[in-house]
Amino acid sequence: MESPDGAWAWGVLVATMVIHGLTLGFPSSIGVFYKDLQNSFGATNTETSWFPSIIMAVLHAGGPLCSIMVEKFGCRVTVMVGGFLCGIGLVSSSFSQSIVHLYLSAGFVGGLGLCFSFQAAVTVLGYYFVKRRTLANAIASSGASIGMALWPLASQQLLDTIGWRGSFMIFGGVLLNCCVCGAMMRPVKAPAASTSMQNGTTDNVKDLGQGKGIQRYMAFDLLRQHRRYQILTIGVAWLVLGFVLPLFYLVPYATSSGIEETTAALLLSLIGFINIFGRPLAGLVSQQKIFTGKLIYLFSGAIIVNGLSNLVCAASITFSAILVYCGLYGISMSVIGSLVFQVLMDTVGMKRFPGAFGLFTIIESVTVLIGPPLAGLLVDITGQYSYVFYFSSIAVTTSGLFMLVASYIIDRKEMQADRKPINTSDERGKHDHKNLIYRPAKVEECV
């Protein structure tokens, strides 16, 4: 068994970076194939939009199932199973004779494989790194940015050469490399301090059959009682209704306006390249003392900027305007991507994070699923892609404003509670100014 923070851990970190690039890079390139898929199946924009929405929804919603797989079989097996499902899903999708087959093969099977490989790879870093865990997670996340930069370029090249069917077959083979990366994730020798935690893992798995483990993976009590968690969950669920749309519709929008397909694919790559440098910088900025306890405001501000940036693209389709849009969208996306999980950790604490994260992703998957089809229906009705970006701007901007204002209101209430004096009296009921004490701020926590 390997030891945490050992030499092998860095090899696992490289493998995790590759998995990030493969599993998160592929969904970002689907927009390159949008028109070809639509023409191949004679589908409407609404029908075509269900394909990327199913992939993204399953990628998010499979979180609790992935957690069970990890606890029962380990990260190594889960990542390899995910890679196998990705390969089978993408290869079989290249033989699709109907768009429904595409939904089931690449959408559901492939999406579940992406979920298993990605989330189990994120989990394994927590075992392999203890002292440098924050650094390891930051480095690993850069793999997603690299994937977002390279996948659209490779997709466009393959599409021009062998079409979407041949491209998907090759993608299936490429995603099988997740199995190779997973094979590197050998079991880790547990630190002494975590022995009791590992001993409890078996009990948690056994409790699932009795319903006792549900709260471990989906913390419904937090959603009922924890106001900050309610705000964050509702806000992010509303955010993703429009946040992912530009990744799917930017290429067809640009090509429908006369921009060459190769150039349009470069626009998606530009967003990815910005993320490569933007995410680490956003992480450094967020560590400054000025943002201590106030990350939700930086997070909400980035969301508002991201939403407003869509107006640039919607109002003008000139190449210079789209470059400005990609810059604004990419920078704000970097901040959002680097902070979303940290804000969640700060909100509920690490003890409740697994359950909070599980429910968080389930709720998020619902709006991820319906967002692209709603946008596709809008295109079918209006015949204009620009309305998708207006829709995205409204959804994203309002979600940021909601989280910003709601968080500010709660902070104000807690400050007032902190300053509110408590009037104590002696045995005779007599009051004295010396008996005035101040109530500490009530922090909303769920036990």
C-alpha positions in Angstrom: 0.0 0.0 0.0 1.1 3.5 -0.8 1.8 6.2 1.9 0.1 9.6 1.7 2.3 12.5 0.4 4.8 10.0 -1.0 6.5 10.0 -4.4 3.7 7.9 -6.0 1.2 10.6 -5.0 2.6 12.9 -7.6 2.0 10.3 -10.3 -1.6 9.9 -9.2 -1.9 13.7 -9.3 -0.8 13.7 -13.0 -3.3 10.9 -13.7 -6.0 13.0 -12.0 -5.1 16.0 -14.2 -5.5 13.8 -17.2 -8.9 12.5 -16.0 -10.1 16.1 -15.4 -9.0 17.0 -18.9 -10.8 14.0 -20.5 -14.0 14.0 -18.5 -14.7 17.8 -18.4 -13.1 18.6 -21.7 -15.4 16.4 -23.8 -18.7 18.0 -22.8 -17.3 21.5 -23.5 -16.7 20.4 -27.2 -20.2 19.2 -28.0 -21.1 22.5 -29.5 -18.6 21.8 -32.3 -20.8 18.8 -33.4 -24.2 20.5 -32.8 -25.1 21.3 -36.4 -23.8 18.0 -37.8 -25.8 16.0 -35.2 -28.9 18.1 -36.0 -28.6 17.5 -39.7 -27.7 13.8 -39.4 -30.9 13.0 -37.4 -33.1 15.6 -38.9 -33.7 16.9 -35.4 -35.0 20.2 -34.1 -32.9 22.4 -31.9 -34.9 21.3 -28.9 -34.3 17.6 -29.7 -30.6 18.1 -30.3 -30.2 20.1 -27.1 -31.3 17.2 -25.0 -28.0 15.4 -25.8 -25.6 17.7 -24.0 -28.1 18.4 -21.3 -28.4 14.6 -20.5 -24.6 14.3 -20.4 -24.2 17.2 -18.0 -27.2 16.2 -15.8 -25.9 12.6 -15.4 -22.4 13.9 -14.7 -23.9 15.9 -11.8 -26.6 13.6 -10.6 -24.5 10.5 -10.4 -22.6 11.9 -7.4 -24.3 9.9 -4.6 -24.0 6.7 -6.6 -20.4 7.4 -7.3 -19.8 7.9 -3.5 -21.4 4.5 -2.8 -19.2 2.9 -5.4 -16.1 4.5 -3.9 -16.9 3.3 -0.4 -17.7 -0.2 -1.5 -15.1 -0.8 -4.2 -12.6 2.0 -3.8 -11.5 4.9 -6.0 -9.3 2.7 -8.3 -12.1 0.4 -9.4 -14.7 3.3 -9.7 -12.4 5.3 -12.0 -11.7 2.3 -14.2 -15.4 1.4 -14.4 -16.1 5.0 -15.3 -13.5 4.9 -18.1 -15.0 1.6 -19.4 -18.5 3.1 -19.5 -17.2 6.2 -21.3 -15.6 4.1 -23.9 -18.6 1.8 -24.5 -21.0 4.8 -24.5 -19.1 6.8 -27.1 -18.2 3.9 -29.4 -21.8 2.6 -29.5 -23.1 6.2 -30.1 -21.1 6.3 -33.4 -23.5 3.7 -34.7 -26.7 5.6 -33.6 -29.5 5.5 -36.0 -31.8 7.8 -34.0 -31.2 10.6 -31.7 -32.8 8.6 -28.9 -30.1 6.1 -29.2 -27.6 8.9 -28.9 -29.3 10.0 -25.7 -28.9 6.5 -24.2 -25.4 5.7 -25.3 -23.3 8.8 -25.2 -25.8 10.7 -23.0 -26.7 8.3 -20.2 -24.0 5.6 -20.3 -21.2 8.0 -21.3 -22.3 10.6 -18.8 -22.4 8.1 -16.0 -18.9 7.0 -16.9 -17.7 10.7 -16.9 -19.3 11.1 -13.4 -17.6 8.0 -12.0 -14.1 8.8 -13.3 -14.2 12.5 -12.5 -15.7 12.4 -9.0 -13.7 9.3 -7.9 -10.5 11.0 -9.1 -11.3 14.1 -7.1 -11.9 11.9 -4.0 -8.6 9.9 -4.3 -6.5 13.1 -4.0 -7.9 13.5 -0.4 -6.3 10.1 0.4 -3.0 10.6 -1.4 -2.4 14.2 -0.1 -2.7 15.4 3.4 -0.1 18.1 3.9 -0.4 19.5 0.3 -4.0 18.7 -0.4 -5.0 22.3 -1.3 -2.1 22.6 -3.8 -2.9 19.1 -5.2 -6.5 20.1 -5.9 -5.5 23.3 -7.5 -3.1 21.6 -9.8 -5.6 18.9 -10.7 -8.3 21.4 -11.6 -6.0 22.9 -14.2 -6.4 19.7 -16.1 -10.0 20.6 -16.8 -8.9 24.0 -18.2 -6.4 22.3 -20.5 -9.0 19.9 -21.7 -11.4 22.7 -22.4 -8.7 24.4 -24.5 -7.7 21.3 -26.5 -10.9 19.3 -27.0 -12.7 21.8 -29.3 -9.6 22.1 -31.5 -9.2 18.3 -31.8 -13.0 18.0 -32.3 -13.1 20.4 -35.2 -10.1 18.7 -36.9 -11.6 15.3 -36.5 -15.1 16.5 -37.7 -13.6 18.0 -40.9 -11.7 14.7 -41.5 -13.9 11.8 -40.5 -17.3 13.3 -39.5 -19.0 13.1 -36.1 -19.4 9.3 -36.1 -15.7 8.6 -36.6 -14.9 11.3 -34.1 -17.1 9.8 -31.4 -15.5 6.4 -32.0 -12.1 7.8 -31.5 -13.3 9.7 -28.5 -14.4 6.4 -27.0 -10.9 5.1 -27.4 -9.4 8.2 -25.9 -11.7 8.1 -22.9 -10.7 4.5 -22.2 -7.4 6.1 -21.0 -9.3 6.9 -17.8 -8.9 3.1 -17.0 -5.1 3.5 -17.4 -5.2 6.5 -15.1 -7.4 4.7 -12.6 -5.0 1.7 -12.5 -2.3 4.0 -11.0 -4.5 4.8 -8.0 -3.2 2.0 -5.7 -4.7 1.7 -2.2 -3.4 4.2 0.3 -2.2 3.4 3.8 -4.6 5.3 6.0 -3.1 7.8 8.5 -3.5 6.8 12.2 -5.8 9.7 12.8 -8.3 8.5 10.2 -8.5 4.9 11.3 -11.8 5.4 13.2 -13.2 7.2 10.2 -12.4 4.2 7.9 -13.8 1.8 10.4 -17.1 3.7 10.2 -17.2 3.4 6.4 -18.4 -0.1 6.4 -21.2 0.7 8.8 -22.3 3.6 6.6 -22.5 1.3 3.5 -24.5 -1.3 5.5 -26.9 1.4 6.7 -27.8 2.3 3.2 -30.2 -0.6 2.9 -32.0 0.6 6.0 -32.2 4.2 4.8 -29.8 5.4 7.5 -27.2 6.3 5.0 -29.4 8.6 2.9 -28.5 11.7 5.0 -24.8 10.9 4.6 -25.1 11.4 0.8 -28.0 13.9 0.6 -28.3 16.2 3.6 -32.0 17.1 3.5 -31.8 18.5 7.0 -29.5 21.2 5.8 -31.8 22.2 3.0 -34.7 22.5 5.5 -32.9 24.4 8.2 -29.6 26.0 7.0 -30.5 29.3 5.5 -27.1 30.0 3.9 -27.1 26.5 2.3 -30.6 27.1 1.0 -29.5 30.4 -0.6 -26.4 28.8 -2.2 -28.3 25.7 -3.5 -31.1 27.7 -5.0 -28.8 30.3 -6.4 -26.4 27.8 -8.1 -29.3 25.7 -9.4 -30.7 28.8 -11.0 -27.2 29.7 -12.2 -26.6 26.5 -14.2 -29.9 26.9 -16.0 -28.1 29.4 -18.2 -24.4 29.1 -17.3 -23.6 26.2 -19.6 -25.5 27.4 -22.6 -22.7 29.4 -24.2 -20.5 26.3 -24.3 -23.1 24.5 -26.4 -24.4 27.4 -28.5 -21.4 29.7 -29.2 -20.2 27.7 -32.2 -23.5 27.3 -34.0 -24.3 31.0 -33.2 -21.0 32.1 -34.7 -21.2 29.8 -37.8 -24.8 30.9 -38.5 -23.5 34.5 -38.6 -20.8 33.7 -41.2 -17.8 32.9 -39.0 -15.8 29.9 -40.2 -16.2 26.6 -38.2 -12.5 26.4 -37.4 -12.5 30.0 -36.1 -15.6 29.3 -34.1 -14.0 26.3 -32.5 -11.0 28.5 -31.5 -13.4 30.7 -29.5 -14.2 27.7 -27.2 -10.5 27.0 -26.9 -9.9 30.6 -26.0 -12.2 30.3 -23.0 -10.3 27.1 -22.0 -6.9 28.8 -22.3 -8.1 31.7 -20.1 -9.2 29.2 -17.5 -5.8 27.7 -17.4 -4.3 30.9 -16.0 -7.5 32.4 -14.5 -8.3 29.6 -12.0 -5.0 29.6 -10.2 -5.1 33.4 -10.0 -8.7 33.4 -8.8 -7.6 30.9 -6.1 -4.7 33.2 -5.0 -7.0 36.3 -4.9 -9.6 34.4 -2.8 -7.0 33.7 -0.2 -6.5 37.3 0.6 -7.6 38.5 4.1 -10.1 40.9 2.7 -12.3 37.9 1.5 -12.1 36.0 4.7 -15.7 35.0 5.5 -16.9 36.9 2.5 -16.2 34.6 -0.4 -19.9 34.5 -1.2 -19.7 38.1 -2.3 -16.7 37.5 -4.7 -18.5 34.4 -6.0 -21.8 36.3 -6.6 -19.9 39.2 -8.2 -18.2 36.9 -10.7 -21.6 35.4 -11.5 -23.1 38.8 -12.2 -20.2 39.7 -14.5 -20.6 36.4 -16.3 -24.3 36.9 -16.8 -23.8 40.5 -18.1 -21.1 39.4 -20.5 -23.7 37.4 -22.5 -25.2 40.7 -23.5 -22.1 41.5 -25.5 -22.4 38.4 -27.5 -26.2 38.8 -27.9 -26.0 42.4 -29.1 -23.2 42.0 -31.7 -21.9 39.0 -33.5 -18.8 40.6 -35.0 -15.5 38.8 -34.4 -14.1 41.5 -32.2 -17.2 41.6 -30.1 -17.0 37.8 -29.6 -13.4 38.0 -28.6 -14.3 40.6 -25.9 -17.2 38.3 -24.8 -14.9 35.2 -24.6 -12.5 37.2 -22.4 -15.2 38.4 -20.0 -16.9 35.0 -19.9 -13.6 33.1 -19.5 -12.3 35.3 -16.6 -15.6 35.2 -14.7 -15.9 31.5 -15.3 -12.5 31.0 -13.8 -13.5 32.7 -10.6 -16.8 30.8 -10.4 -15.2 27.4 -11.1 -12.4 27.9 -8.5 -14.8 29.1 -5.8 -18.0 27.1 -6.0 -16.8 24.1 -3.9 -14.9 26.3 -1.5 -17.9 28.4 -0.8 -19.9 25.3 -0.2 -17.3 24.0 2.3 -17.2 27.4 4.1 -21.0 27.3 4.3 -21.6 23.9 5.9 -18.2 22.9 7.1 -16.2 19.8 6.1 -18.1 17.5 8.5 -21.3 18.0 6.5 -19.7 18.6 3.1 -20.2 15.1 1.6 -24.0 15.1 2.3 -24.4 18.7 1.3 -22.4 18.2 -1.9 -24.5 15.1 -2.9 -27.8 17.0 -2.5 -26.3 20.1 -4.1 -25.4 18.2 -7.3 -28.7 16.4 -7.5 -30.7 19.6 -7.4 -28.2 21.2 -9.8 -28.7 18.4 -12.3 -32.4 19.2 -12.7 -31.8 22.7 -14.1 -28.7 21.5 -16.1 -31.0 19.0 -17.7 -33.8 21.4 -18.7 -31.6 24.5 -19.6 -30.4 23.4 -23.1 -33.7 22.1 -24.3 -35.4 25.3 -23.2 -32.8 27.2 -25.1 -33.3 24.9 -28.1 -37.0 25.5 -28.0 -36.4 29.2 -28.0 -34.3 28.9 -31.1 -37.0 26.8 -32.8 -39.6 29.4 -32.1 -37.6 32.5 -32.9 -35.0 31.2 -35.4 -32.4 33.3 -33.7 -29.5 32.1 -31.5 -29.0 35.5 -30.0 -32.1 34.9 -27.8 -30.2 32.1 -26.1 -27.6 34.5 -24.9 -30.3 36.9 -23.6 -31.9 34.0 -21.8 -28.5 33.0 -20.3 -27.8 36.6 -19.3 -31.1 36.9 -17.4 -30.8 33.5 -15.6 -27.2 33.9 -14.6 -27.4 37.6 -13.6 -30.5 37.2 -11.4 -29.0 34.2 -9.7 -25.9 36.2 -8.7 -28.0 39.1 -7.5 -30.2 36.7 -5.5 -27.2 35.2 -3.7 -25.5 38.6 -3.2 -28.6 40.3 -1.7 -29.8 37.3 0.4 -26.3 36.8 1.9 -26.1 40.5 2.7 -29.5 40.4 4.5 -28.4 37.4 6.6 -25.1 39.1 7.5 -26.9 42.3 8.6 -29.3 40.3 10.8 -26.4 38.4 12.4 -24.6 41.7 13.1 -27.7 43.1 14.7 -28.1 40.0 16.8 -24.5 40.3 17.8 -25.0 43.9 19.1 -28.4 43.2 20.7 -28.0 43.4 24.5 -29.5 40.8 26.8 -31.2 42.3 29.9 -30.5 40.2 33.0 -31.9 40.8 36.5 -31.0 39.9 40.0 -33.1 37.8 42.3 -35.4 40.8 43.1 -36.1 41.6 39.5 -34.1 44.8 39.7 -32.2 45.8 36.6 -28.8 47.4 36.5 -26.7 48.6 33.5 -23.9 46.3 34.7 -26.1 43.4 34.0 -26.3 44.2 30.2 -24.3 41.7 28.2 -24.0 41.2 24.5 -25.3 38.2 22.7 -22.8 36.6 20.3 -23.8 36.2 16.6 -25.9 33.2 16.0 -24.3 31.1 13.4 -26.7 28.8 11.6 -25.5 25.3 11.9 -27.3 22.0 11.7 -26.5 19.2 14.0 
